[in-house]
């Protein structure tokens, strides 16, 4: 099996796996970074969202072979102490119900707010629309993104 060296959460990590293995499974099964969740496996739900060079990306569809020269950030690497403004806003608004989708929601919101520091409610809805929440916490998610944007400004 080929070896790959990946920059994950600021650390170089070596993995031995097939070239077409999705990043999601490398994170969860090889590196024990289980905050990134499996949802649908077809990049439609957002549960597996991570950052690739700062942009939100679905890890279930990203083959490990193409990721050696990029910076990968998982929910575990968003902040050391869970105090990223988006994480703080999520706690303040008490967003999660079951919590399963929340790491993907947070990663999407963090990437979005890094690009748009003062979004409108419409822009927030558009940015977050690809992340599915089975508990339908969408109103609290939107409110938390607004609070996070305020914290970041």
N, C-alpha and C positions, 0 to 999 in steps of 0.2 A: 504494500500500500504506500502511496506517496505521502511525503511529509509536507506540511504547510506551516508557515510561520505567520501568525496573525497578530495585529496590534489591537488588543481588546482591552478597553478601559485603561489605556495608557501603559499596558504591559505586553511585552512580546510573548505570545503563547504558541507553542509548537504542538501540532496535532497530526496524527497519522490516520488518514481516512481516504475514501474514494473521492475523486475529483468532483463528482456530481452530488456529493452529500450537501444537503441544505445547511446553511449556517445555523438555523434553529437547532438542529440535532447535534451539531458540534458544541454549541453553547450548553445545551441541556445535558447531553449524554457524555461528552468528552471532558467538558470543563466545569461541570456542576454549577453552571450559572442558570438557575432554574426560574429566575424572575421573568424571563421571556417565555410566554406561554404559547402552546399549540392551540389554535382555534379551529381553522377550517382547512389549512394545508394548501389553499389555492390563492392566497394573498387577497382575500376579500373581506376579512373581518377585522384585521388590525391588531389582534392579540399578540402577534409575534413581532411587533414593531421595535426596531432598534435604530440607532443613528449610524449612517455610513457617511463619513466625512461631514458630519453635522446635519445631514438630511435624513428625514424619516424614511425608513425602508422596511419592507416585509421580509423578515429573515427566513421564512418558510420556503421562499422561492429563489433565494440567492445561493448559488453554488459556491462552495468554499474555494474552489480553484481560482475564482476571479477576485478574491478578496485579500490577497497578500499585500497589496500596496495601498491599502486604505486604513482609515482610523475607524474602528468599530466601537460604539458605546452602547452598553446595555443599561437596563434600569439600575443594575448594581453599580454602574460607573457614572451615573448621572451626577451623584454627589456622594461624598464619603459618609456623611452623617444623615442622609435623607433630608437635607435642608435646602435643596434646590427650591427656588420660588414656586415652581409648579407643584412640587411635592408638599410644600408648606400650605399652599392654597387648597390642595386636595384634602389635607387634614382639617384645615380651618372650615371648609364648606361641608366636610363629612360626606364626600362624594360616594365612596363605594358601598354597594350592598353586598353582593357575593364577592366582588373584588377581582374576579378572574380576568376581566379585560383591562383592568386599571393600569398595569405597567405599559401596555400598548397605548392607552389613552394618554398617559403622562408623557411618554416618549414623543408621540405625535404633537402634543401641545407644546412641549419644550422646543422642538425643532421649529415649529410654526412661530413661536414667540421670539426665537432668536432672529428670525427674519422680519417679523412684523411686531414692533414694540408697542403699538397702539392700535390694535385691531377693532373694527366695528363688530357688532353682534353677528352681522351677516357674514363677515370674513371668518369669524370663529366657527360658525356653523358649516361654512364651506370647507374649512381646513379640517374639521373633525368629522365630517360626514362619512368618511370611509371606515371609521372605527365603530364597530357594532357593540352595543351594550345590551345583553339579554335582560338585564334588570330595568332597562329604560331609564337610567340615571342621567339622561341627556340634559335636562335643565340644570342639574347640579354641576355637571361637567362644564357646561357653558359658563355658569357663574364662577366656577373655580378658575377657568382660563381668564376671565375678566379680572379676578382678584390677583392672579399670578402676573398678569400684564402690569397691574398697578404696582405690585411689589418690585417688578423688574425695572420700572421707570424711575 
